[in-house]
Amino acid sequence: MDAIDEFADHLLRIARASPNTVRGYVSDLRQLAGWLSSAGKALDEADRDDLRGFLASRFAHDQPATLSRKQSSLRAFYDHRVRMGRLDDSPARALVRPKRRRSLPNVVTVDDVFALLRTPSDKTAAGLRDRCAFELLYGAGLRVSELVGLDLEDLLDGVSAVRVLGKGGKERLVPLVAKAREATLGYLERRGELGSGPALLLNRRGGRLTTRSVARHLARYALACGTRRHVHPHALRHSFATHLLDMGADLRGIQELLGHASLSTTQRYTHVSSERLVQTYEDAHPRARRRP
């Protein structure tokens, strides 16, 4: 097992990182290894200047968020090498993290969400499955990875709640609102037409629905119902949180429902609500309108 595979195994089994995080880190490290090999160096032979040179070489190709992740990948990898006794010190320790401008979440309007949720057919098992999936993304604020990871046994108390395995293997219980319960029960009545595996959401071959499939179906329905902006699965999670906040829900409660480890992560939705309030003022207040 090479150094990168050993690190990936640590991330999965010990750190309990998400599969997406592991894929990203491994991709970054393979890229670094290739860059170093052109200079005749191995990963454990890299110094701080090598790592700076690698990041500088990616500056014209990668977005700021990707560069920031690459720095995290390097730090985590070399910290692991030090802990394993492979290195005396980490060459990534002195890297300066660039300031990253945090973009606001992509939020879909209530009207557009409702139109989207009405679009899947209630006449087919696949349509009922898609409606169930979208109601869970919006009605329970699930990550798409959490959604496709659900098994039948995760539906609790007569489908009044769902057990979710979130980031870092942390488990939480999320209550389901009436529409999400209704959509889930409707799908369960026809689920057998798709298959009989343990997964809640099945594809047409009876296997577990993938995150990519959910995104593809969502984009197709969004186009069909004419939503005013691109809709991806995480946008429904963002909309869940923002709409709750708009209606006066407690920020701490939203944090629990979303499974955020830090309240600061949830607080970004307050900025969205503030912007929406300003826009409402600009659109509605007589003194905000420009007059000829």
C-alpha positions in Angstrom: 0.0 0.0 0.0 1.5 3.3 -1.0 1.5 6.5 1.1 -1.7 7.9 -0.6 -3.6 4.7 -0.3 -2.6 4.4 3.4 -3.8 7.9 4.0 -7.1 7.2 2.2 -7.6 4.2 4.3 -7.0 6.3 7.5 -9.6 8.9 6.3 -12.2 6.3 5.7 -11.8 4.0 8.7 -10.4 6.3 11.4 -11.3 9.8 10.5 -14.7 8.7 9.1 -14.4 11.2 6.3 -17.1 11.3 3.6 -16.4 9.4 0.3 -16.4 12.8 -1.5 -13.7 14.2 0.8 -11.6 11.1 0.4 -11.9 11.3 -3.4 -10.9 15.0 -3.4 -7.9 14.5 -1.1 -6.7 11.5 -3.1 -7.0 13.4 -6.4 -5.1 16.3 -5.0 -2.3 14.1 -3.7 -2.0 12.1 -6.9 -1.7 15.5 -8.7 1.0 16.6 -6.3 2.9 13.3 -6.7 2.9 13.7 -10.4 4.2 17.2 -10.2 7.0 16.2 -7.8 8.0 13.2 -9.9 8.8 15.6 -12.8 11.4 17.1 -10.5 12.7 13.7 -9.4 11.2 13.8 -5.9 8.8 11.6 -3.9 6.0 12.8 -1.6 8.1 12.3 1.5 11.0 14.3 0.0 9.0 17.4 -0.6 9.8 20.6 1.3 7.8 23.8 1.9 9.0 25.4 -1.3 8.0 22.4 -3.3 4.5 22.6 -1.9 4.3 26.3 -2.6 5.5 25.7 -6.2 2.8 23.0 -6.7 0.1 25.3 -5.4 1.4 28.2 -7.6 1.3 25.9 -10.6 -2.4 25.3 -10.0 -3.3 29.0 -9.5 -4.3 29.6 -13.1 -6.3 26.3 -13.4 -8.2 25.9 -10.1 -10.9 27.9 -8.5 -10.1 29.5 -5.0 -12.3 26.8 -3.3 -10.3 24.1 -5.0 -7.0 25.6 -4.1 -8.1 25.9 -0.5 -9.1 22.3 -0.5 -5.6 21.4 -1.9 -4.0 23.1 1.0 -6.2 21.2 3.4 -5.3 18.0 1.6 -1.5 18.7 1.9 -1.8 19.6 5.6 -3.8 16.5 6.5 -1.6 14.2 4.5 1.7 15.4 5.9 0.3 15.7 9.5 -0.6 12.0 9.1 2.9 11.1 7.9 4.3 12.8 11.0 1.9 10.9 13.3 2.8 7.6 11.6 6.5 8.3 12.2 7.4 8.6 8.5 8.5 12.2 8.8 9.9 14.3 11.6 8.1 17.5 10.6 5.4 18.5 8.1 6.4 20.7 5.1 2.8 21.9 4.9 2.8 23.3 8.4 3.9 26.8 7.3 1.7 27.1 4.3 -0.5 30.3 4.5 -4.1 29.6 4.0 -5.5 32.1 1.4 -8.5 34.2 2.4 -11.6 32.7 0.8 -14.7 34.7 0.0 -17.6 32.7 1.0 -20.4 32.7 -1.5 -24.0 32.8 -0.3 -26.1 29.6 -0.6 -28.2 29.1 -3.8 -31.8 29.4 -2.6 -34.8 28.5 -4.6 -38.0 30.6 -4.0 -40.9 28.9 -2.2 -43.1 29.1 -5.4 -40.4 27.5 -7.5 -39.9 24.7 -4.9 -43.6 24.0 -4.8 -43.8 23.9 -8.6 -40.8 21.5 -8.7 -42.3 19.2 -6.1 -45.5 19.0 -8.1 -43.8 18.0 -11.3 -42.9 14.3 -10.9 -45.7 12.0 -12.0 -47.8 10.3 -9.3 -48.8 7.6 -11.9 -45.5 5.7 -12.0 -43.2 4.2 -9.4 -40.2 6.2 -10.7 -42.2 9.4 -10.5 -43.3 8.7 -7.0 -39.7 7.9 -6.1 -38.5 11.2 -7.4 -41.2 13.1 -5.6 -40.2 11.3 -2.4 -36.6 12.1 -3.0 -37.2 15.8 -3.5 -39.6 16.1 -0.6 -36.9 14.6 1.7 -34.2 16.9 0.3 -36.5 20.0 0.9 -38.7 18.8 3.8 -36.0 17.3 5.9 -33.0 19.3 4.7 -30.9 16.2 3.8 -27.6 16.2 1.9 -28.0 14.2 -1.3 -25.4 11.7 0.0 -27.5 11.2 3.1 -30.6 10.8 1.0 -29.3 8.0 -1.2 -27.7 6.3 1.8 -31.1 5.8 3.5 -32.3 2.2 3.9 -35.9 1.2 4.6 -35.0 0.5 8.2 -34.1 4.2 8.6 -37.7 5.2 8.4 -39.0 5.4 12.0 -42.3 5.6 13.8 -44.6 5.1 10.9 -42.5 7.4 8.6 -42.8 10.3 11.1 -39.0 10.6 11.3 -35.9 9.4 9.5 -32.5 8.3 10.9 -29.7 9.9 9.0 -26.0 9.1 8.9 -24.2 12.4 8.3 -20.7 13.6 8.0 -18.1 11.9 10.1 -20.5 9.0 10.8 -22.7 11.2 13.1 -26.2 10.0 13.4 -29.2 12.2 13.8 -33.0 11.9 13.8 -34.9 14.3 11.5 -38.7 14.6 11.8 -40.7 14.5 8.5 -43.3 17.1 7.7 -46.7 16.0 6.5 -45.9 16.4 2.7 -42.7 14.4 3.1 -44.5 11.6 4.9 -47.2 11.6 2.3 -44.7 11.4 -0.6 -42.7 8.7 1.2 -45.8 6.5 1.9 -47.0 7.0 -1.7 -43.7 5.8 -3.0 -43.5 2.8 -0.7 -46.8 1.5 -2.1 -45.2 1.2 -5.5 -41.6 0.7 -4.6 -41.8 -3.1 -5.3 -42.2 -2.3 -9.0 -38.5 -1.1 -9.0 -37.0 -3.8 -6.8 -36.6 -5.2 -3.3 -33.2 -4.2 -2.0 -32.5 -2.6 1.4 -32.1 0.9 -0.1 -35.1 3.3 0.2 -34.6 4.8 -3.2 -34.2 2.3 -6.0 -33.2 2.8 -9.6 -34.9 1.0 -12.5 -32.6 -2.0 -12.1 -33.4 -2.4 -8.4 -30.1 -1.0 -7.2 -29.5 2.0 -5.0 -30.1 5.4 -6.6 -26.9 7.4 -6.9 -26.2 11.1 -6.1 -25.6 11.7 -9.8 -28.9 10.2 -10.8 -30.7 12.4 -8.2 -29.0 15.5 -9.6 -29.9 14.5 -13.2 -33.5 13.9 -12.4 -33.8 17.1 -10.4 -32.3 19.2 -13.3 -34.8 17.5 -15.7 -37.8 18.4 -13.6 -36.5 21.9 -12.9 -36.3 22.5 -16.7 -39.8 21.0 -17.2 -41.5 23.2 -14.6 -39.5 26.4 -15.7 -37.8 27.3 -12.4 -36.0 30.6 -12.6 -32.6 29.4 -11.7 -30.5 26.2 -11.9 -31.6 23.8 -9.2 -29.2 21.2 -7.8 -29.8 18.8 -4.8 -27.9 21.0 -2.3 -30.0 24.0 -3.3 -33.1 22.3 -1.8 -31.2 21.8 1.5 -30.2 25.5 1.4 -33.8 26.4 0.7 -35.0 24.3 3.6 -32.8 26.2 6.0 -33.5 29.6 4.6 -37.2 29.2 4.4 -37.3 28.0 8.0 -35.3 31.0 9.1 -37.6 33.3 7.1 -40.6 31.9 9.0 -38.9 32.5 12.4 -37.4 29.2 13.2 -34.6 29.1 15.8 -31.1 29.0 14.4 -30.0 26.4 16.9 -32.9 24.2 15.9 -32.0 24.5 12.2 -28.4 23.6 13.1 -29.6 20.4 14.7 -31.8 19.5 11.7 -29.0 20.1 9.3 -26.4 18.2 11.3 -23.9 21.1 11.4 -21.1 20.6 13.9 -20.7 24.4 14.2 -23.3 27.1 14.6 -21.2 29.4 12.4 -21.9 27.1 9.4 -25.6 27.6 9.9 -25.3 31.3 10.4 -24.5 31.8 6.7 -28.3 31.5 6.1 -28.9 34.6 8.2 -27.0 36.6 5.5 -29.3 35.1 2.8 -32.4 36.2 4.8 -30.9 39.7 5.3 -30.3 40.0 1.5 -33.9 38.8 0.8 -35.2 41.4 3.3 -33.3 44.2 1.6 -34.6 43.1 -1.8 -38.2 43.0 -0.5 -37.7 46.5 0.8 -36.3 47.7 -2.6 -39.2 46.1 -4.4 -42.0 47.2 -2.2 -41.3 50.4 -0.3 -42.5 53.6 -2.0 -39.4 55.5 -0.9 -37.1 52.9 -2.4 -38.4 53.3 -5.9 -36.7 55.6 -8.3 -39.0 58.2 -9.7 -38.6 60.1 -13.0 
